C-alpha cells in the first residue's frame, strides 16, 4: 500500500539526513512547562498561510495547524493526521482515513469534510495544489473520518503534494473557515495543531504569542522533521520581532531570548564562538535568491528586458555582498538548485555580460522611466540583493526608484497589480528554500499560470504543459529530460533570475533542547532546560 517513488532520493536525502541539530533529543525526559522566546524571520502581519507564501506566515501555520501528511527530516512523506490510506494499483483512486481524537482549538472534532474544504481552498492558491485539483475528478468525504480522491489524469506525486513542506503548506482548518474565498484572508485562526494562537496578545511589530493546546493528541512515533509526534513541551511560545540584527544578537547572548531563527552570516560567525550558543544549518539543501520581474507592465512584459536581467546578474557579486562567507554559499546555474536530484545546467547562459544586457534593454523599448524596485529593508538577504540589483541596473542604463519598506509591507504590496507608479512594482527580491524550488512541480516561480501565477504573474502555456508532463512521468530518466526542457524554456522566457544559492544558519542557547532538522522553523518538541 505504501510503496512509492519520491522525487527526493539518493544523495539529496543523504545530504539532508547528514545535517542534524546537535543533540536533537536528550536521553532524559524533556522538561515540561516554561516559555520559549525566539526572534522570528519577520513581523507577522498576515495570519492566513494559504493566502500568502510568506515564510513568517508559514511558520505561524506550523504552530497552529496540522497536515494530513508531513515530511520527515529527509523530506519523505509520512502520515500525520491520516491514520491509514489505500490506493488502487494504477494509483488513480485513493482513500484516506483520519486518526481518532483529532480536535480543533474551538473544541470541534476534525472531520473529513474539513479536510476536503481545506484542500480545495489550498488548491486555488498553490501552484502544485492547482495541478493536483486539475487532475482530480472527485474529492469528497465518504464519512466523518474518510475522504476519497479519484484522479481523471495521472498525478505521480499525490503524497508529496499532501505533504508539501513549505509555502503554501496544505494546512487543515475548519470547513467553515476553509470555505472562505481563496482571494480573501480568513477572519479567525482556528487549527488543530500543538499550539493555539493567542489573538489577545498579538501585537504586530512587537510580538506573537502561542499557548500549548492541551487536547492535542500527538502521534506515537518519534519526531522527525514535521512528521511523527508533535509534542508541545513548553507552555508558551513568544515570538519577539527584533528587526535590528545587533539588538537581536545582544538579546540572544544575554539570554533575553532563547533562539534567533535567521541571523545574518556575519553575526552567525561571531555567535559560533560563544560557548553558550549553538549555531547550525537546519536546511542543508539551501536557499535560492531571486530577481523577480513583474510581467504585467513595461519594460519586463517584454522578454528582451527580462533577458537583460539574465545577462546582468552576476551571482558571485550578489553572494559576496549578501552572504559574504564562502562557507555558506555557491554559484549555481540550476533553477532547481545544485546538489539536489533535479540539478541541471541545461540552457544556462555564459558569464554575465553587461554590454549585452544594455543592448537588450534598448531592444525591449525601455523608455528611461524609473523602474520601481521593492526593497525589504529589514530583511538582510532581500535588502542586500536589492542594493546589488540597483547598482547593476544603473550600469546597463536603467533608472531605478528603490522603494524601501519593511518586509511585511512588501508582502502586502507585491500582490498589487496596479501600475508601478500607482502603488505597484517592476522588480522585487525573493528567497526560497530548497523544497520550494527543487522540481518543476513545486517551483512557484516557474508556474506560468498568468493571473493565477505567483506574484510577477508569469504567463506561459508551454511551461504549464511541461510541468504537467513532469508530474505525470514516473521514470526518473523521463523526469530529468523534462526538467531540462523546463529549464531551457525558463532561460529563454526568464520568469525570474536566480542570483545564487546559500545556506542560512540558525542560533539558539544551549539550554534549548530538542530542535528538529527541517527547512521550516518548528517549535514543538523543544524544551528550555534550567
GISULFEN-V613826 format. One record per residue. N is the residue number from 1. RES is the residue in one letter. NEAR is the number of other ideal C-beta (glycine too) atoms within 12 Angstrom. D_FIRST is the distance of its C-alpha to the first C-alpha in Angstrom with 1 decimal. Layout:
BEGIN
N RES NEAR D_FIRST
N RES NEAR D_FIRST
END
This chain:
BEGIN
1 X 15 0.0
2 X 16 3.8
3 X 9 5.7
4 X 24 8.6
5 X 22 12.4
6 X 32 14.5
7 X 39 18.1
8 X 41 19.4
9 X 24 19.4
10 X 19 22.0
11 X 19 25.4
12 X 31 24.7
13 X 26 22.1
14 X 19 24.7
15 X 30 27.4
16 X 38 26.0
17 X 23 25.0
18 X 17 28.5
19 X 30 30.2
20 X 26 29.9
21 X 34 32.4
22 X 22 34.9
23 X 22 34.1
24 X 30 31.2
25 X 26 31.1
26 X 21 34.1
27 X 9 34.2
28 X 12 36.0
29 X 13 34.8
30 X 29 35.1
31 X 22 38.1
32 X 19 37.6
33 X 16 39.7
34 X 24 41.9
35 X 27 41.6
36 X 44 39.9
37 X 36 42.1
38 X 42 40.9
39 X 39 42.1
40 X 44 39.5
41 X 40 39.2
42 X 39 41.3
43 X 34 42.8
44 X 40 40.4
45 X 30 41.9
46 X 33 39.0
47 X 34 36.6
48 X 40 34.0
49 X 44 31.2
50 X 42 30.1
51 X 33 33.6
52 X 37 34.3
53 X 40 32.5
54 X 41 35.0
55 X 41 33.5
56 X 38 35.8
57 X 42 34.2
58 X 44 30.6
59 X 43 31.5
60 X 42 33.0
61 X 46 29.8
62 X 41 27.8
63 X 49 30.4
64 X 48 30.3
65 X 50 26.9
66 X 44 23.3
67 X 46 20.2
68 X 44 16.8
69 X 42 15.2
70 X 45 17.5
71 X 45 18.0
72 X 34 18.9
73 X 39 22.1
74 X 32 20.7
75 X 45 19.4
76 X 31 15.7
77 X 35 13.8
78 X 34 12.9
79 X 31 12.7
80 X 45 16.3
81 X 47 17.5
82 X 37 14.0
83 X 24 13.1
84 X 19 9.6
85 X 34 7.8
86 X 18 5.9
87 X 24 6.6
88 X 17 8.6
89 X 9 8.9
90 X 14 11.7
91 X 26 10.1
92 X 23 13.1
93 X 22 12.1
94 X 37 10.4
95 X 28 11.1
96 X 36 11.9
97 X 26 13.7
98 X 37 16.3
99 X 31 17.5
100 X 16 20.7
101 X 19 24.0
102 X 36 23.6
103 X 29 27.1
104 X 33 29.2
105 X 34 32.4
106 X 21 34.5
107 X 14 33.0
108 X 21 31.0
109 X 24 27.4
110 X 45 24.6
111 X 30 23.2
112 X 33 20.7
113 X 29 23.8
114 X 38 24.7
115 X 46 21.4
116 X 35 21.9
117 X 32 25.5
118 X 48 24.8
119 X 46 22.4
120 X 33 25.0
121 X 38 27.7
122 X 41 25.9
123 X 32 25.2
124 X 29 28.9
125 X 41 29.9
126 X 40 27.3
127 X 41 27.3
128 X 47 23.5
129 X 40 23.1
130 X 35 25.5
131 X 43 23.6
132 X 37 20.4
133 X 31 22.4
134 X 26 24.2
135 X 31 21.1
136 X 29 20.1
137 X 19 21.5
138 X 19 20.5
139 X 35 19.8
140 X 22 20.8
141 X 27 20.6
142 X 22 20.0
143 X 15 21.3
144 X 19 22.4
145 X 26 19.1
146 X 25 16.6
147 X 36 16.7
148 X 27 15.2
149 X 39 15.3
150 X 23 16.1
151 X 29 17.2
152 X 16 20.4
153 X 20 20.1
154 X 24 17.5
155 X 40 16.7
156 X 34 14.8
157 X 36 14.7
158 X 41 13.5
159 X 38 12.2
160 X 34 15.3
161 X 41 17.5
162 X 40 16.5
163 X 37 17.1
164 X 47 20.2
165 X 47 22.4
166 X 44 25.8
167 X 45 28.0
168 X 39 27.1
169 X 52 24.4
170 X 48 22.6
171 X 54 24.1
172 X 46 23.9
173 X 47 27.3
174 X 35 28.8
175 X 27 28.8
176 X 20 32.6
177 X 35 32.6
178 X 36 29.7
179 X 20 31.7
180 X 26 34.4
181 X 17 35.3
182 X 28 33.3
183 X 16 36.6
184 X 15 38.0
185 X 23 37.3
186 X 35 36.1
187 X 17 39.0
188 X 21 37.3
189 X 35 35.0
190 X 34 32.7
191 X 43 29.2
192 X 43 27.1
193 X 46 27.1
194 X 39 28.8
195 X 42 32.2
196 X 36 34.2
197 X 36 36.6
198 X 24 40.3
199 X 20 41.9
200 X 12 45.4
201 X 19 45.4
202 X 25 44.0
203 X 18 46.8
204 X 21 46.0
205 X 20 47.7
206 X 19 47.7
207 X 26 44.8
208 X 40 41.5
209 X 30 40.7
210 X 41 37.5
211 X 28 37.4
212 X 33 34.8
213 X 34 32.9
214 X 15 33.4
215 X 22 30.8
216 X 32 27.9
217 X 26 25.2
218 X 29 23.4
219 X 32 20.1
220 X 14 20.7
221 X 19 19.4
222 X 20 22.1
223 X 35 22.8
224 X 31 21.8
225 X 45 22.8
226 X 50 22.0
227 X 37 19.0
228 X 29 19.3
229 X 29 22.3
230 X 41 24.9
231 X 32 28.0
232 X 36 31.2
233 X 34 33.8
234 X 35 36.8
235 X 24 38.3
236 X 29 39.3
237 X 45 38.4
238 X 34 41.3
239 X 42 41.0
240 X 32 44.5
241 X 34 45.2
242 X 32 47.6
243 X 27 48.0
244 X 20 50.6
245 X 28 49.1
246 X 18 52.1
247 X 21 52.0
248 X 33 48.3
249 X 28 48.9
250 X 21 51.8
251 X 28 49.9
252 X 38 47.1
253 X 25 49.7
254 X 17 51.7
255 X 21 48.7
256 X 20 49.2
257 X 34 45.5
258 X 40 42.7
259 X 46 40.6
260 X 45 41.4
261 X 37 38.3
262 X 44 39.7
263 X 43 42.9
264 X 36 44.6
265 X 34 44.5
266 X 22 48.2
267 X 33 47.9
268 X 36 44.8
269 X 22 46.9
270 X 23 49.5
271 X 32 47.2
272 X 23 45.7
273 X 13 49.2
274 X 24 49.1
275 X 11 48.2
276 X 20 46.9
277 X 33 44.3
278 X 31 41.0
279 X 35 40.2
280 X 30 36.9
281 X 36 34.7
282 X 37 31.5
283 X 45 30.1
284 X 36 30.9
285 X 46 29.4
286 X 41 32.5
287 X 43 34.0
288 X 50 35.3
289 X 45 38.6
290 X 43 39.5
291 X 43 42.6
292 X 43 41.5
293 X 47 44.0
294 X 40 44.4
295 X 36 44.0
296 X 25 45.9
297 X 27 49.4
298 X 27 51.8
299 X 37 51.8
300 X 43 48.1
301 X 25 47.4
302 X 27 49.0
303 X 27 46.7
304 X 28 49.7
305 X 39 50.0
306 X 39 46.4
307 X 32 46.9
308 X 41 49.9
309 X 48 47.6
310 X 41 45.5
311 X 31 48.7
312 X 41 50.0
313 X 44 47.2
314 X 32 47.9
315 X 36 44.9
316 X 22 47.0
317 X 28 49.4
318 X 39 46.8
319 X 34 45.1
320 X 22 48.4
321 X 30 49.5
322 X 35 46.4
323 X 37 44.9
324 X 24 47.8
325 X 23 46.4
326 X 16 44.9
327 X 18 42.7
328 X 30 40.5
329 X 32 40.5
330 X 27 40.2
331 X 28 41.0
332 X 33 38.1
333 X 30 38.2
334 X 38 34.5
335 X 47 33.4
336 X 45 30.0
337 X 43 31.8
338 X 32 32.6
339 X 28 30.7
340 X 38 27.3
341 X 31 25.1
342 X 39 26.6
343 X 32 30.2
344 X 30 32.6
345 X 20 36.4
346 X 24 36.4
347 X 22 39.3
348 X 27 40.6
349 X 29 44.3
350 X 13 46.8
351 X 19 48.7
352 X 27 49.8
353 X 21 52.9
354 X 26 54.8
355 X 17 57.3
356 X 22 54.6
357 X 35 53.1
358 X 27 56.6
359 X 20 57.2
360 X 31 53.8
361 X 36 54.7
362 X 21 58.0
363 X 18 56.5
364 X 29 54.1
365 X 18 57.2
366 X 31 56.9
367 X 16 60.1
368 X 15 60.5
369 X 18 59.3
370 X 22 57.7
371 X 41 54.0
372 X 38 52.4
373 X 40 50.2
374 X 44 48.4
375 X 33 48.8
376 X 38 46.7
377 X 26 49.5
378 X 33 47.8
379 X 38 44.8
380 X 36 46.0
381 X 44 43.5
382 X 43 44.1
383 X 31 47.8
384 X 34 48.3
385 X 44 46.6
386 X 44 48.5
387 X 26 51.8
388 X 36 50.9
389 X 41 50.0
390 X 32 53.3
391 X 23 55.3
392 X 37 53.7
393 X 36 54.1
394 X 23 57.8
395 X 24 58.1
396 X 35 57.0
397 X 25 59.4
398 X 38 57.2
399 X 20 58.6
400 X 29 56.2
401 X 23 56.2
402 X 30 54.2
403 X 28 53.2
404 X 22 52.3
405 X 29 50.3
406 X 28 48.0
407 X 41 44.3
408 X 30 43.6
409 X 29 46.2
410 X 38 44.8
411 X 35 41.4
412 X 25 43.2
413 X 28 45.4
414 X 37 42.9
415 X 29 41.5
416 X 24 45.0
417 X 21 45.6
418 X 17 49.4
419 X 17 51.6
420 X 31 51.9
421 X 16 55.5
422 X 12 54.6
423 X 18 51.9
424 X 28 49.2
425 X 42 48.7
426 X 41 48.5
427 X 47 46.6
428 X 43 44.4
429 X 43 42.8
430 X 42 39.1
431 X 46 36.9
432 X 41 33.1
433 X 42 30.7
434 X 45 28.5
435 X 46 25.2
436 X 42 27.2
437 X 47 28.6
438 X 47 26.4
439 X 46 25.0
440 X 46 26.4
441 X 43 23.8
442 X 47 24.8
443 X 45 28.5
444 X 44 30.3
445 X 44 33.6
446 X 46 32.4
447 X 42 31.5
448 X 36 34.2
449 X 33 33.8
450 X 20 37.5
451 X 17 38.3
452 X 25 34.7
453 X 34 34.4
454 X 40 34.8
455 X 40 38.4
456 X 42 40.6
457 X 31 39.1
458 X 39 38.4
459 X 23 38.3
460 X 27 36.9
461 X 17 35.1
462 X 21 34.9
463 X 35 32.9
464 X 30 30.6
465 X 20 30.0
466 X 33 29.1
467 X 44 26.7
468 X 31 24.9
469 X 27 24.8
470 X 39 23.4
471 X 36 20.5
472 X 26 19.7
473 X 28 20.1
474 X 21 17.2
475 X 13 19.4
476 X 21 21.1
477 X 11 24.5
478 X 17 24.4
479 X 32 23.6
480 X 24 26.4
481 X 21 28.7
482 X 33 28.1
483 X 40 28.4
484 X 27 31.8
485 X 28 32.8
486 X 43 31.9
487 X 40 34.0
488 X 26 36.8
489 X 31 37.1
490 X 42 36.9
491 X 33 39.8
492 X 22 41.8
493 X 36 41.1
494 X 43 40.9
495 X 48 38.8
496 X 41 39.5
497 X 43 40.9
498 X 45 39.1
499 X 44 41.9
500 X 40 40.0
501 X 40 37.3
502 X 44 37.8
503 X 38 36.3
504 X 42 37.3
505 X 36 38.2
506 X 44 37.9
507 X 42 40.4
508 X 44 40.5
509 X 33 42.8
510 X 26 42.0
511 X 25 42.0
512 X 43 38.8
513 X 33 35.9
514 X 38 32.1
515 X 42 31.9
516 X 40 28.4
517 X 37 27.8
518 X 44 26.5
519 X 44 27.9
520 X 43 28.8
521 X 40 31.1
522 X 47 29.5
523 X 45 31.9
524 X 40 29.8
525 X 39 29.7
526 X 41 33.2
527 X 34 36.3
528 X 32 39.9
529 X 24 41.7
530 X 13 45.4
END
